[in-house]
Amino acid sequence: MTGVALKKKIIKIIQDNSYYLEPLDTGKSKNIKEPIIIKSIIFDIYGTLLISASGDIGTVDGFSKTDIFIKSLKMAGINVCNSKAGIKGIKYFYNGIQQSHLLSKNNNIEYPEVIITKIWKNTLALLLKDKLINTEISNSIIFKTATYFEILTNPVWPMPNFLKVIDILQKKKIFTGIVSNAQFYTSLTFKALTSFSLNEIGFKKDLIKYSYMNKEAKPSLKMFKSIILNLKNNYNIAPEHTLYIGNDMLNDVYSANKAGLKTVLFAGDARSLKLRENESRIMGLNPDFVITDLMQIPELIK
């Protein structure tokens, strides 16, 4: 994304189309054993730092959302000429994602991630070619449409106590970072909903890894390995002194454990808690800790 004005517009879109959400009880209890020496904490975002109405980024069945697709186009300033733009557009959109994944897998990327703006650019170009829309496709239009569609299909809200616990960790001089499946609007969501960017509240830039920037998503270990290298080289912190906190037993606990990090399952919202009980890769695997509220994090630290 380029341009301060466009970033401000995206932030405004998120603010204007977001609403308060509360986490849903999971029925789980915290499992905190003896606290351990921790020097850094790396977080997942969707379902951990953000309540996610759909449970994760990009998980809504788009084929049932043609109305939201049309609404997103119109709100972004696109002139829709034919109602078929919804049905065809959804098809182009998800076919684009599938084709991108297939191409990446052919290039030996096991868990591919798309750059969502490229998918939208191609989708809108096809709709324009079909004469279902007649608006010139600018960079601004692409970013706005992508943001509207995401926020309307997957409303999010900060998890309770998010800012409080990050402030506590900063005072304890715990380095904080992110490893998350994400797109360009993810980081702007924090600015929109809390008035602060992740960097402004203390997250280290070199400890923030998003899937779309790496073209590879969890449960790939690529982002984790990059974080571990930066922790070692820039902060002299070993993996065993680093916690990874996430809501998914496969994407988060399994991956972080395999990378050598200590793991925390966040069981704070029923929408997003993914236990993956039938997943063979996590058979016999237990997180080091289980928490149900972000304010329980300080209890983990010796």
Rosetta silent file (secondary structure, phi, psi, omega in degrees, C-alpha in Angstrom):
SEQUENCE: MTGVALKKKIIKIIQDNSYYLEPLDTGKSKNIKEPIIIKSIIFDIYGTLLISASGDIGTVDGFSKTDIFIKSLKMAGINVCNSKAGIKGIKYFYNGIQQSHLLSKNNNIEYPEVIITKIWKNTLALLLKDKLINTEISNSIIFKTATYFEILTNPVWPMPNFLKVIDILQKKKIFTGIVSNAQFYTSLTFKALTSFSLNEIGFKKDLIKYSYMNKEAKPSLKMFKSIILNLKNNYNIAPEHTLYIGNDMLNDVYSANKAGLKTVLFAGDARSLKLRENESRIMGLNPDFVITDLMQIPELIK
SCORE:     score description
SCORE:     0.000 S_00000001
   1 L     0.000  138.710  178.025    0.000    0.000    0.000 S_00000001
   2 L  -124.218  148.141  173.264    1.238    3.470   -0.815 S_00000001
   3 L    96.857  124.326  178.268    0.103    6.874    0.372 S_00000001
   4 H   -63.349  -39.230 -178.286   -0.772    8.278    3.782 S_00000001
   5 H   -62.109  -40.550  179.337   -4.186    9.392    2.524 S_00000001
   6 H   -67.101  -40.932  177.376   -5.099    5.858    1.435 S_00000001
   7 H   -60.600  -42.352  178.438   -4.027    4.401    4.769 S_00000001
   8 H   -63.225  -37.384  178.279   -6.199    6.946    6.567 S_00000001
   9 H   -65.268  -42.557  179.005   -9.107    5.995    4.309 S_00000001
  10 H   -63.075  -42.857  178.165   -8.669    2.291    5.087 S_00000001
  11 H   -60.644  -42.302  179.339   -8.559    3.056    8.812 S_00000001
  12 H   -65.079  -39.221  177.333  -11.758    5.094    8.498 S_00000001
  13 H   -60.055  -45.464 -179.762  -13.485    2.258    6.626 S_00000001
  14 H   -64.012  -44.808  179.183  -12.602   -0.164    9.423 S_00000001
  15 H   -60.394  -46.225 -174.278  -13.756    2.267   12.109 S_00000001
  16 H   -71.255  -19.696 -175.201  -17.065    3.028   10.398 S_00000001
  17 L  -117.466   15.543  177.460  -17.939   -0.621    9.794 S_00000001
  18 L  -107.557  156.731  179.303  -16.813   -2.192   13.067 S_00000001
  19 L  -149.754  161.370 -175.200  -18.860   -2.790   16.192 S_00000001
  20 L   -61.921  133.824  174.506  -18.387   -4.091   19.705 S_00000001
  21 L  -128.004  145.467  173.291  -17.975   -7.850   20.096 S_00000001
  22 L  -112.170  145.210  175.998  -17.674   -9.925   23.246 S_00000001
  23 L   -67.229  150.412  177.361  -15.835  -13.247   23.436 S_00000001
  24 L   -99.621  136.499 -176.309  -17.986  -16.352   23.788 S_00000001
  25 L   -59.301  133.005  179.974  -17.295  -18.726   26.663 S_00000001
  26 L   -93.523  -13.640 -175.654  -15.347  -21.815   25.594 S_00000001
  27 L    77.844    3.356  179.581  -16.036  -23.830   28.738 S_00000001
  28 L   -91.081  157.840  176.866  -12.282  -24.299   29.147 S_00000001
  29 L  -115.305  152.656  177.873  -10.265  -23.554   32.258 S_00000001
  30 L   -67.528  149.177  177.519   -6.821  -22.060   32.468 S_00000001
  31 E  -132.403   91.563 -177.199   -3.950  -24.473   32.958 S_00000001
  32 L  -117.915  113.916  179.238   -0.997  -22.620   34.381 S_00000001
  33 L   -86.684 -142.226  176.554    1.734  -24.652   35.993 S_00000001
  34 L   -70.269  135.323  176.049    4.877  -23.172   37.410 S_00000001
  35 L   -62.907  154.790 -177.738    5.838  -19.855   35.763 S_00000001
  36 E  -126.299  165.825  178.559    8.952  -19.938   33.605 S_00000001
  37 L   -73.451  116.241 -178.143   11.663  -17.503   32.584 S_00000001
  38 L  -126.461  132.349  179.311   10.274  -15.609   29.610 S_00000001
  39 L  -115.223  -17.540  177.953   11.996  -12.774   27.743 S_00000001
  40 E  -148.111  149.939  177.487    9.756  -12.453   24.696 S_00000001
  41 E  -132.193  126.390  179.142    6.153  -13.209   23.759 S_00000001
  42 E  -110.595  134.481 -174.149    4.940  -13.655   20.184 S_00000001
  43 E  -113.985  148.519  159.317    1.204  -13.481   19.451 S_00000001
  44 L   -79.127  166.183  179.228   -1.230  -14.711   16.848 S_00000001
  45 L  -106.813  -68.128 -172.647   -3.799  -12.048   15.866 S_00000001
  46 E   -70.897  119.914 -177.247   -7.185  -13.363   14.726 S_00000001
  47 L    90.558   -4.961  179.443   -8.889  -15.143   17.612 S_00000001
  48 L  -123.137  -64.525  175.660   -6.138  -14.102   20.030 S_00000001
  49 L   -88.997  -24.540  176.730   -5.551  -10.332   20.000 S_00000001
  50 E  -121.003  130.463  166.499   -8.668   -9.701   17.929 S_00000001
  51 E   -65.836  132.026 -178.667  -12.090  -11.240   18.393 S_00000001
  52 E  -122.612  119.171 -176.224  -13.001  -12.529   14.958 S_00000001
  53 L   -60.544  -31.651  179.238  -16.661  -13.094   14.100 S_00000001
  54 L   -95.360   -5.487  177.382  -15.733  -15.785   11.573 S_00000001
  55 L    96.298  -17.479 -178.743  -12.980  -17.232   13.762 S_00000001
  56 L  -170.718  173.932  177.225  -10.052  -16.397   11.477 S_00000001
  57 L   -79.625  135.110  172.243   -9.015  -14.331    8.476 S_00000001
  58 L    66.566   30.043 -176.472  -10.495  -15.349    5.121 S_00000001
  59 L  -106.932   -5.242 -178.977  -12.589  -18.275    6.378 S_00000001
  60 L   -71.719  140.935  177.644  -16.106  -17.155    5.442 S_00000001
  61 L   -71.908   99.869 -174.727  -17.831  -19.101    2.668 S_00000001
  62 H   -65.097  -25.947 -177.341  -17.824  -16.427   -0.001 S_00000001
  63 H   -65.348  -18.072  177.634  -20.203  -18.262   -2.300 S_00000001
  64 H   -99.609    9.903 -173.158  -23.035  -17.454    0.109 S_00000001
  65 L  -120.927   36.745 -178.800  -22.010  -13.784    0.354 S_00000001
  66 H   -64.289  -32.155  178.323  -22.897  -12.350   -3.043 S_00000001
  67 H   -64.868  -41.709  179.061  -24.917   -9.587   -1.384 S_00000001
  68 H   -69.906  -33.844  176.937  -21.897   -8.491    0.640 S_00000001
  69 H   -60.418  -50.093  178.939  -19.734   -8.697   -2.463 S_00000001
  70 H   -61.541  -43.356  179.746  -22.031   -6.283   -4.325 S_00000001
  71 H   -60.924  -40.227 -179.979  -22.249   -4.024   -1.272 S_00000001
  72 H   -63.643  -42.260  178.308  -18.446   -3.921   -1.019 S_00000001
  73 H   -60.530  -47.903 -176.851  -18.120   -2.890   -4.648 S_00000001
  74 H   -66.153  -40.898 -179.557  -20.649   -0.099   -4.287 S_00000001
  75 H   -66.530  -27.393  178.257  -19.212    1.195   -1.004 S_00000001
  76 L   -80.993   -4.302  177.672  -15.769    1.335   -2.629 S_00000001
  77 L    96.698   17.080 -179.912  -17.196    3.597   -5.339 S_00000001
  78 L   -92.064  133.661  176.969  -17.628    1.034   -8.115 S_00000001
  79 L   -85.168  112.624 -179.360  -20.600    1.381  -10.444 S_00000001
  80 E   -90.091  120.774 -175.624  -22.284   -2.024  -10.693 S_00000001
  81 L   -90.675  -21.344 -172.983  -24.067   -2.412  -14.038 S_00000001
  82 L  -149.768  137.031 -178.388  -25.576   -5.838  -13.529 S_00000001
  83 L   -63.966  -17.535  177.100  -26.591   -7.869  -10.471 S_00000001
  84 H   -66.582  -11.630  178.153  -24.688  -10.833  -11.959 S_00000001
  85 H   -59.314  -30.325  179.771  -21.548   -9.047  -10.786 S_00000001
  86 H   -68.999  -52.336 -178.681  -22.108  -10.652   -7.389 S_00000001
  87 H   -64.558  -48.011 -178.970  -22.324  -14.255   -8.550 S_00000001
  88 H   -68.702  -39.770 -178.107  -19.586  -13.936  -11.154 S_00000001
  89 H   -63.011  -43.693  177.326  -17.395  -11.798   -8.926 S_00000001
  90 H   -60.073  -41.362  179.167  -17.464  -14.304   -6.054 S_00000001
  91 H   -63.750  -46.368  178.555  -16.564  -17.050   -8.531 S_00000001
  92 H   -61.017  -42.080 -176.794  -13.668  -15.047   -9.970 S_00000001
  93 H   -60.910  -53.103 -176.109  -12.478  -14.130   -6.478 S_00000001
  94 H   -75.700  -30.422  172.808  -12.320  -17.662   -5.078 S_00000001
  95 H   -64.166  -37.598  177.716  -11.072  -19.174   -8.313 S_00000001
  96 H   -61.897  -41.456  177.912   -8.262  -16.620   -8.181 S_00000001
  97 H   -64.409  -45.421 -179.463   -7.323  -17.731   -4.690 S_00000001
  98 H   -62.471  -42.040 -179.745   -7.388  -21.398   -5.696 S_00000001
  99 H   -66.323  -38.891  177.807   -5.262  -20.762   -8.777 S_00000001
 100 H   -63.972  -42.361  178.598   -2.743  -18.761   -6.744 S_00000001
 101 H   -62.971  -42.850 -179.171   -2.507  -21.575   -4.182 S_00000001
 102 H   -62.817  -43.584  178.589   -2.032  -24.166   -6.915 S_00000001
 103 H   -60.927  -43.185  179.729    0.744  -22.150   -8.549 S_00000001
 104 H   -64.997  -40.998  178.823    2.505  -21.750   -5.204 S_00000001
 105 H   -65.376  -33.819  175.378    2.220  -25.462   -4.428 S_00000001
 106 H   -66.358  -19.870  176.693    3.707  -26.215   -7.822 S_00000001
 107 L  -100.169   21.633  173.762    6.623  -24.074   -6.640 S_00000001
 108 L    68.136   28.724  171.550    6.988  -26.254   -3.528 S_00000001
 109 L   -98.108  111.100 -171.854    5.233  -23.929   -1.093 S_00000001
 110 L   -70.056  -38.280 -178.120    3.268  -26.305    1.140 S_00000001
 111 L  -123.459   76.615 -173.189    1.055  -23.703    2.818 S_00000001
 112 E   -70.469  151.057  174.947    0.662  -20.871    0.278 S_00000001
 113 L  -124.990  143.005  177.414   -0.719  -17.437    1.068 S_00000001
 114 L   -91.921  161.578  164.550   -2.182  -14.979   -1.411 S_00000001
 115 L   -98.855  108.175 -166.640   -1.670  -11.252   -1.623 S_00000001
 116 H   -62.266  -29.178  179.098   -5.320  -10.308   -1.446 S_00000001
 117 H   -67.268  -31.165  176.654   -4.956   -7.056   -3.409 S_00000001
 118 H   -68.725  -38.428  177.702   -3.674   -9.034   -6.408 S_00000001
 119 H   -63.327  -44.396  179.862   -6.723  -11.289   -6.190 S_00000001
 120 H   -66.814  -38.686  179.254   -9.020   -8.256   -6.092 S_00000001
 121 H   -59.444  -45.103  179.820   -7.200   -6.565   -8.972 S_00000001
 122 H   -68.868  -39.392 -179.943   -7.748   -9.619  -11.180 S_00000001
 123 H   -61.783  -48.341 -178.605  -11.352  -10.074  -10.004 S_00000001
 124 H   -67.325  -34.564  178.083  -12.304   -6.473  -10.786 S_00000001
 125 H   -63.967  -38.577  178.554  -10.519   -6.610  -14.146 S_00000001
 126 H   -69.179  -38.493  177.029  -12.597   -9.625  -15.135 S_00000001
 127 H   -65.837  -37.390  177.507  -15.823   -7.923  -14.037 S_00000001
 128 H   -66.297  -41.509  178.686  -14.854   -4.865  -16.059 S_00000001
 129 H   -62.411  -37.153  179.752  -14.113   -7.049  -19.083 S_00000001
 130 L   -79.209   -2.658 -178.647  -17.549   -8.680  -18.699 S_00000001
 131 L    61.498   32.910  175.635  -19.112   -5.192  -18.548 S_00000001
 132 L   -92.015  -18.683  169.747  -20.673   -6.002  -15.174 S_00000001
 133 E  -133.306  159.332  179.097  -18.983   -2.918  -13.706 S_00000001
 134 L  -136.802   29.750  178.295  -17.826    0.204  -15.523 S_00000001
 135 L  -101.041  137.162  177.011  -15.529    1.971  -13.055 S_00000001
 136 L   -62.191  134.654 -174.853  -11.816    2.408  -13.751 S_00000001
 137 L   -90.362   98.851  178.668   -9.840    0.133  -11.454 S_00000001
 138 L   -95.979  168.417  175.765   -7.401    2.270   -9.502 S_00000001
 139 H   -58.393  -42.306  179.956   -5.062    1.285   -6.672 S_00000001
 140 H   -62.331  -43.164  179.136   -7.377    3.066   -4.224 S_00000001
 141 H   -60.521  -43.192 -178.822  -10.438    1.172   -5.500 S_00000001
 142 H   -61.747  -49.241 -177.881   -8.656   -2.174   -5.077 S_00000001
 143 H   -66.778  -38.989  179.982   -7.582   -1.504   -1.492 S_00000001
 144 H   -68.351  -42.233  179.637  -10.952   -0.086   -0.473 S_00000001
 145 H   -62.914  -44.291  178.782  -12.915   -2.968   -1.979 S_00000001
 146 H   -59.419  -41.496 -178.782  -10.692   -5.528   -0.265 S_00000001
 147 H   -68.555  -45.918  178.635  -11.145   -3.773    3.071 S_00000001
 148 H   -58.660  -46.555 -177.003  -14.915   -3.455    2.791 S_00000001
 149 H   -63.139  -42.604 -179.836  -15.331   -7.119    1.871 S_00000001
 150 H   -65.289  -48.020 -174.263  -13.122   -8.308    4.736 S_00000001
 151 H   -71.802  -26.999  178.006  -14.663   -6.121    7.442 S_00000001
 152 H   -80.429  -31.039  178.979  -18.220   -6.917    6.328 S_00000001
 153 H   -90.163  -24.327 -177.217  -17.656  -10.674    6.175 S_00000001
 154 L  -137.222   73.510  177.889  -15.354  -10.910    9.181 S_00000001
 155 L   -59.965  143.169  179.773  -16.081   -8.228   11.805 S_00000001
 156 E  -133.181  162.095  177.174  -13.362   -7.944   14.442 S_00000001
 157 E  -156.206  146.896  179.871  -12.866   -6.213   17.777 S_00000001
 158 E   -57.125  137.428  176.274   -9.947   -6.029   20.231 S_00000001
 159 L   -65.302  141.773  177.900   -9.863   -8.906   22.697 S_00000001
 160 L   -51.641  137.772  175.535  -10.619   -7.791   26.276 S_00000001
 161 L    72.112   11.840  179.885   -7.544   -6.577   28.179 S_00000001
 162 H   -56.101  -56.372 -176.918   -5.382   -6.462   25.039 S_00000001
 163 H   -66.576  -36.379 -179.399   -3.920   -3.009   25.693 S_00000001
 164 H   -62.136  -46.940 -175.990   -3.663   -3.587   29.442 S_00000001
 165 H   -71.396  -34.213  177.551   -1.608   -6.738   29.168 S_00000001
 166 H   -65.161  -38.393  176.544    0.698   -5.312   26.504 S_00000001
 167 H   -62.347  -41.733  178.089    1.365   -2.350   28.801 S_00000001
 168 H   -62.152  -44.308 -178.884    2.215   -4.761   31.635 S_00000001
 169 H   -64.766  -37.369  176.916    4.587   -6.698   29.389 S_00000001
 170 H   -62.960  -41.954  179.345    6.317   -3.498   28.291 S_00000001
 171 H   -66.161  -28.683  177.528    6.863   -2.534   31.928 S_00000001
 172 L   -84.262   -0.401 -179.711    8.313   -5.986   32.563 S_00000001
 173 L    62.518   36.441  173.505   10.647   -5.408   29.585 S_00000001
 174 L   -90.046  125.828  178.738    9.227   -8.396   27.718 S_00000001
 175 E   -76.064  133.633 -177.210    9.776   -8.083   23.964 S_00000001
 176 E  -118.895  145.666 -179.275    6.558   -8.595   22.013 S_00000001
 177 E  -149.727 -174.956 -175.577    5.960   -9.645   18.422 S_00000001
 178 E  -136.191  136.211  162.471    3.502  -11.171   15.948 S_00000001
 179 E  -131.443  110.809 -172.497    3.363  -14.272   13.763 S_00000001
 180 E  -150.408  145.250  165.399   -0.005  -14.323   12.035 S_00000001
 181 L   -69.112  123.450 -168.552   -1.886  -15.205    8.905 S_00000001
 182 L  -159.811  168.774  174.324   -2.784  -11.693    7.782 S_00000001
 183 L  -131.900 -176.510 -173.418   -3.289   -9.211    4.957 S_00000001
 184 H   -59.287  -33.004 -175.637   -2.503   -5.493    4.493 S_00000001
 185 H   -77.674  -12.279 -176.161   -5.555   -4.367    6.489 S_00000001
 186 H   -60.843  -51.637 -177.798   -4.608   -6.422    9.565 S_00000001
 187 H   -65.648  -34.790 -179.832   -2.074   -3.977   10.986 S_00000001
 188 H   -70.535  -21.181  178.868   -4.314   -0.998   10.188 S_00000001
 189 H   -62.741  -38.517  179.285   -7.127   -2.632   12.158 S_00000001
 190 H   -64.532  -43.413  177.601   -5.287   -2.013   15.418 S_00000001
 191 H   -62.214  -39.757 -177.935   -4.859    1.670   14.614 S_00000001
 192 H   -67.331  -40.548 -170.396   -8.526    1.879   13.658 S_00000001
 193 H   -99.333  -14.815  179.324   -9.922    0.183   16.757 S_00000001
 194 H  -122.875   -9.036 -174.522   -7.462    1.213   19.485 S_00000001
 195 L    74.807    1.811 -179.666   -5.997    4.486   18.099 S_00000001
 196 L  -126.578  141.794  170.108   -2.546    2.883   18.374 S_00000001
 197 L   -80.751  164.652  177.803   -0.425    0.962   15.914 S_00000001
 198 L   -61.017  -38.423  178.659    1.326   -2.178   17.122 S_00000001
 199 L   -64.356  -37.713 -177.924    4.655   -0.338   16.967 S_00000001
 200 L   -67.058  -25.902  178.617    3.287    2.524   19.065 S_00000001
 201 L   -99.004    7.378  169.344    2.380    0.178   21.929 S_00000001
 202 L   114.478   -3.529  176.873    5.761   -1.527   21.879 S_00000001
 203 L   -67.733  135.443 -177.308    5.708   -4.368   19.363 S_00000001
 204 L   -81.438  131.246 -177.176    9.103   -4.662   17.696 S_00000001
 205 H   -58.436  -38.227 -177.891    9.104   -4.211   13.908 S_00000001
 206 H   -79.446   -1.951  176.769   11.632   -7.006   13.400 S_00000001
 207 H  -112.523   20.944  177.671    9.436   -9.349   15.470 S_00000001
 208 E  -117.291  119.378 -178.674    6.304   -8.880   13.328 S_00000001
 209 E  -129.586  123.034  178.715    5.715  -11.398   10.547 S_00000001
 210 E  -112.208  142.730 -175.282    2.591  -11.505    8.368 S_00000001
 211 H   -61.410  -39.003 -175.695    1.772  -14.365    6.008 S_00000001
 212 H   -66.744  -27.079  177.795    0.985  -12.192    2.997 S_00000001
 213 H   -76.862  -24.251 -179.527    4.450  -10.630    3.137 S_00000001
 214 H   -99.537   -7.426 -177.754    6.049  -14.081    3.238 S_00000001
 215 L    57.903   24.415 -179.610    3.633  -15.648    0.696 S_00000001
 216 E  -150.090  136.057 -173.549    3.376  -18.554    3.101 S_00000001
 217 L  -110.570  160.701  169.476    0.878  -19.183    5.902 S_00000001
 218 L   -62.672  146.118   14.961    0.842  -21.113    9.146 S_00000001
 219 L   -87.186   19.580  171.187    1.235  -23.973    9.897 S_00000001
 220 L   -56.322  148.631  179.557    4.389  -23.354    7.853 S_00000001
 221 L   -91.906    0.099 -172.557    7.415  -22.739   10.049 S_00000001
 222 H   -56.779  -49.725 -177.996    8.840  -20.021    7.785 S_00000001
 223 H   -66.825  -37.597  179.099    7.652  -17.036    9.833 S_00000001
 224 H   -64.126  -42.635 -179.741    8.603  -18.709   13.113 S_00000001
 225 H   -63.430  -37.064  178.082   12.132  -19.422   11.911 S_00000001
 226 H   -65.535  -42.327  177.842   12.541  -15.793   10.869 S_00000001
 227 H   -62.976  -45.279 -179.146   11.376  -14.605   14.289 S_00000001
 228 H   -60.143  -41.056  178.159   13.704  -17.017   16.088 S_00000001
 229 H   -63.079  -43.876  179.595   16.654  -15.749   14.052 S_00000001
 230 H   -67.899  -37.756  176.923   15.830  -12.119   14.869 S_00000001
 231 H   -61.024  -41.274 -179.572   15.346  -12.918   18.550 S_00000001
 232 H   -70.136  -50.126 -172.961   18.786  -14.516   18.658 S_00000001
 233 H   -75.218  -35.492 -172.874   20.656  -11.958   16.565 S_00000001
 234 H  -100.003  -21.877 -174.669   18.987   -8.750   17.750 S_00000001
 235 H  -131.624   -3.088 -178.895   18.000   -9.510   21.347 S_00000001
 236 L    56.149   42.989 -179.416   20.085  -12.539   22.383 S_00000001
 237 L  -113.759  129.380 -178.971   16.900  -14.433   23.277 S_00000001
 238 L   -86.720  155.846  179.464   16.657  -18.208   22.896 S_00000001
 239 H   -56.081  -36.508 -177.855   13.494  -20.031   21.725 S_00000001
 240 H   -69.313  -10.237  176.164   13.030  -21.680   25.130 S_00000001
 241 H  -107.173   19.930 -179.193   12.626  -18.200   26.656 S_00000001
 242 E  -124.518  130.279  174.911    9.951  -17.231   24.149 S_00000001
 243 E   -97.504  140.790  167.642    6.206  -17.856   24.419 S_00000001
 244 E  -115.979  128.599 -175.339    3.931  -18.139   21.409 S_00000001
 245 E  -116.971  122.877  178.474    0.247  -17.500   22.128 S_00000001
 246 E  -156.628  168.762 -171.970   -2.506  -18.559   19.732 S_00000001
 247 L  -102.007    3.892 -172.098   -5.987  -20.063   19.544 S_00000001
 248 E  -123.644  121.933 -177.036   -5.341  -22.911   17.077 S_00000001
 249 H   -64.642  -29.355  178.787   -3.771  -26.230   18.092 S_00000001
 250 H   -88.179  -61.263 -175.231   -2.401  -26.841   14.590 S_00000001
 251 H   -62.049  -34.299 -172.941   -1.510  -23.417   13.193 S_00000001
 252 H  -104.044  -63.696 -173.800   -0.281  -22.061   16.506 S_00000001
 253 H   -67.611  -49.752 -179.691    0.625  -24.677   19.120 S_00000001
 254 H   -59.580  -49.483 -176.047    1.911  -27.377   16.758 S_00000001
 255 H   -64.291  -47.450 -178.653    3.884  -24.960   14.580 S_00000001
 256 H   -65.066  -38.694  177.795    5.409  -22.989   17.439 S_00000001
 257 H   -63.268  -42.843  179.850    6.272  -26.173   19.324 S_00000001
 258 H   -65.330  -30.645  178.622    7.954  -27.633   16.244 S_00000001
 259 H   -78.955  -10.683  176.758    9.944  -24.415   15.884 S_00000001
 260 L   101.692    7.852  179.821   11.165  -24.794   19.482 S_00000001
 261 L   -88.693  157.368  168.704    9.083  -22.127   21.237 S_00000001
 262 E   -74.493  147.017 -171.075    7.111  -22.505   24.442 S_00000001
 263 E  -124.000  145.513  176.344    3.403  -22.579   23.646 S_00000001
 264 E  -130.613  123.007  172.762    0.198  -21.133   25.060 S_00000001
 265 E   -87.468  121.421  176.665   -3.256  -22.104   23.821 S_00000001
 266 E   -91.208  109.055 -178.707   -5.585  -19.119   24.098 S_00000001
 267 L  -108.552   55.600 -172.617   -9.047  -20.537   24.841 S_00000001
 268 L  -102.377   -7.304 -177.856  -10.747  -17.192   25.264 S_00000001
 269 L  -152.159  123.499 -176.008  -13.419  -17.223   22.552 S_00000001
 270 L   -64.057  -25.770 -179.934  -15.551  -20.119   21.288 S_00000001
 271 L   -60.790  -37.913 -168.014  -15.730  -18.615   17.774 S_00000001
 272 L  -114.429   -7.803 -179.799  -12.040  -19.080   17.151 S_00000001
 273 L   -68.011  121.220 -178.346  -10.833  -21.843   19.468 S_00000001
 274 E  -122.095  102.894 -177.397   -9.623  -24.648   17.226 S_00000001
 275 L   -84.192  -22.623  175.356   -8.700  -27.815   19.103 S_00000001
 276 L    53.315   46.350 -171.666   -8.249  -29.909   15.897 S_00000001
 277 L   -63.853  -22.505  179.231   -8.976  -33.108   17.824 S_00000001
 278 L   -98.679    8.515 -179.463   -8.995  -35.264   14.675 S_00000001
 279 L   -86.733  118.027 -174.582   -5.737  -33.831   13.338 S_00000001
 280 H   -62.076  -30.977 -176.310   -3.030  -36.513   13.411 S_00000001
 281 H   -67.504  -19.759 -178.793   -0.187  -33.993   13.725 S_00000001
 282 H  -107.194    6.357  177.859   -1.314  -32.869   17.150 S_00000001
 283 L   -59.540  124.445 -179.990   -2.038  -36.283   18.643 S_00000001
 284 L    82.022   -0.956 -179.594   -0.305  -36.384   22.018 S_00000001
 285 L   -93.925  129.351  175.879    0.674  -32.734   21.814 S_00000001
 286 L  -123.789  140.495  174.805   -0.207  -30.447   24.704 S_00000001
 287 L   -67.534  157.967  177.292    0.513  -26.726   24.999 S_00000001
 288 L   -67.484  -32.444  178.787    2.770  -25.663   27.830 S_00000001
 289 E  -142.113  157.228  169.351   -0.042  -23.468   29.157 S_00000001
 290 E  -126.848  129.928  176.470   -3.742  -22.810   28.545 S_00000001
 291 E  -127.599  155.587 -179.767   -5.242  -19.382   29.257 S_00000001
 292 L  -118.626   -2.499  179.557   -8.769  -18.021   28.886 S_00000001
 293 L  -149.801  138.013 -179.171   -8.053  -14.297   29.331 S_00000001
 294 H   -60.159  -26.598 -179.639   -5.112  -12.217   28.144 S_00000001
 295 H   -70.460   -7.028  175.534   -4.688  -10.846   31.678 S_00000001
 296 H   -83.219   -9.235 -177.314   -3.546  -14.320   32.746 S_00000001
 297 H   -58.128  -45.595  179.619   -0.356  -13.924   30.709 S_00000001
 298 H   -57.348  -24.138  179.264    1.696  -12.312   33.522 S_00000001
 299 H   -68.242  -17.091 -177.998    1.031  -15.424   35.633 S_00000001
 300 H   -83.103  -15.368 -168.425    3.146  -17.425   33.167 S_00000001
 301 E  -101.442  124.537  177.504    6.263  -15.325   33.690 S_00000001
 302 L   -77.358    0.000    0.000    8.803  -16.009   36.452 S_00000001
